Amino acid sequence: MPPMSRRPRRPRFPTPRRRTPGAAPRAGLRAVALLAAGVLAFSPFLPWYSTDLGAVFTEGSASGWSATLPAQFVVLLGALAATGAALMALDQKDLLDLGPEASRIAAAITPLAGFTALVLIAFRAIALPEDSEFLTLDWGIYVAVGSAVLTTATGWMLLAR
């Protein structure tokens, strides 16, 4: 019986490690969702309204927390969205085993809380508080809108996967 012919061995060179497709972007999305939800929870403490009385008077500002009740709910919704994003991140890192159903619920919390906060913030941006004749929107409410949009969008992208 003739000996089997072997193929000559090719020299082995180190090859770059290949990642699982889609693993890194999801981890990045979880981090963005967590950061955006944290900013959303903090945003009502930023100045949402300022007085526009002219050059003679001094300008003042009011945070969303002190000016409106819906902004106080935004803090709760931001904390809820951050909790959902943190649970997803811990589950992805295998530090917490949620199971498939609880993981799906945690993934749904983030975009729902973000969208609800966005509706409340938009309501307070359109319908200013009482005695709003001299009030204008300040930079903090725009941070709140941006973080609510980002929380909602990243939460929906994570939920779709």
VENRAPE-V899455 format. One record per residue. N is the residue number from 1. OMEGA is omega in whole degrees, -180 to 180 (NA if undefined). NEAR is the number of other C-alpha atoms within 8 Angstrom. D_CENTER is the distance of its C-alpha to the mean C-alpha in Angstrom with 1 decimal. Layout:
[[N OMEGA NEAR D_CENTER] [N OMEGA NEAR D_CENTER]]
This chain:
[[1 -177 2 69.3] [2 179 3 67.8] [3 -180 4 64.9] [4 179 4 61.5] [5 179 4 60.3] [6 174 4 57.0] [7 177 4 54.7] [8 -180 4 54.6] [9 174 4 51.5] [10 178 4 49.1] [11 -180 4 48.0] [12 176 4 44.5] [13 178 4 42.1] [14 178 4 38.8] [15 179 4 36.1] [16 180 4 32.5] [17 179 4 30.3] [18 179 4 28.7] [19 174 6 25.2] [20 -179 6 24.3] [21 177 5 23.0] [22 -176 6 19.4] [23 -177 8 18.7] [24 179 9 17.3] [25 178 7 14.8] [26 178 9 13.3] [27 177 10 13.1] [28 178 8 11.5] [29 178 10 8.9] [30 179 14 8.3] [31 178 10 8.3] [32 178 10 5.9] [33 180 15 3.3] [34 179 13 5.1] [35 -180 9 5.6] [36 178 12 3.2] [37 176 17 3.8] [38 177 11 7.0] [39 178 11 7.7] [40 179 16 7.3] [41 -179 13 9.7] [42 -171 10 11.9] [43 178 13 12.2] [44 178 18 15.0] [45 176 8 17.2] [46 179 10 17.3] [47 179 14 20.1] [48 -176 14 19.5] [49 173 13 23.2] [50 179 13 26.2] [51 180 10 29.8] [52 -175 8 31.7] [53 180 9 35.3] [54 -175 5 36.8] [55 -176 5 38.2] [56 -176 5 40.6] [57 177 6 38.1] [58 -180 6 35.5] [59 176 8 31.8] [60 178 6 29.7] [61 179 10 26.0] [62 177 10 24.3] [63 177 13 20.8] [64 -179 16 19.0] [65 -177 10 19.7] [66 -175 6 23.4] [67 -173 8 23.8] [68 175 10 22.2] [69 178 7 21.7] [70 179 9 18.7] [71 177 12 16.8] [72 174 11 17.7] [73 178 9 16.1] [74 177 14 12.8] [75 179 13 13.0] [76 -180 9 13.7] [77 176 13 11.0] [78 177 17 8.3] [79 177 11 10.3] [80 178 11 10.7] [81 177 17 7.1] [82 177 14 7.1] [83 178 9 10.5] [84 179 13 9.9] [85 179 17 7.7] [86 177 10 10.5] [87 177 11 13.1] [88 -179 12 12.3] [89 179 11 12.5] [90 178 10 15.6] [91 -180 12 17.1] [92 179 8 16.7] [93 -179 7 18.5] [94 174 7 21.1] [95 -180 7 20.8] [96 -180 8 20.4] [97 -178 6 22.0] [98 -173 8 20.5] [99 -173 6 22.6] [100 -177 6 21.8] [101 179 7 21.5] [102 177 8 19.4] [103 178 12 17.0] [104 178 9 16.8] [105 178 8 16.2] [106 178 12 13.4] [107 -180 14 11.8] [108 -178 12 12.5] [109 -173 11 11.2] [110 -179 18 7.4] [111 180 15 8.2] [112 178 10 11.1] [113 178 13 9.8] [114 -180 16 7.3] [115 177 11 10.5] [116 177 9 12.7] [117 178 13 11.2] [118 178 11 11.5] [119 179 8 15.1] [120 180 11 15.9] [121 179 14 14.9] [122 176 9 16.8] [123 -179 8 19.7] [124 175 11 20.0] [125 -180 9 19.9] [126 180 6 22.6] [127 -179 6 24.6] [128 180 8 25.1] [129 179 8 26.4] [130 -179 4 30.1] [131 -175 5 32.5] [132 -178 7 30.1] [133 -177 4 33.0] [134 -179 8 32.3] [135 171 10 28.5] [136 179 8 26.2] [137 179 9 22.4] [138 -171 11 21.3] [139 -177 8 18.6] [140 -180 12 16.3] [141 177 17 15.7] [142 174 8 14.7] [143 179 10 12.1] [144 179 13 10.8] [145 -179 11 11.2] [146 -180 8 9.5] [147 177 12 6.2] [148 178 15 6.7] [149 -179 11 7.8] [150 177 10 5.3] [151 -180 18 2.8] [152 -177 14 6.5] [153 -179 9 7.8] [154 177 13 6.4] [155 178 14 7.0] [156 178 10 10.3] [157 178 8 11.2] [158 179 11 11.0] [159 -180 9 12.9] [160 -178 5 15.4] [161 NA 4 16.4]]
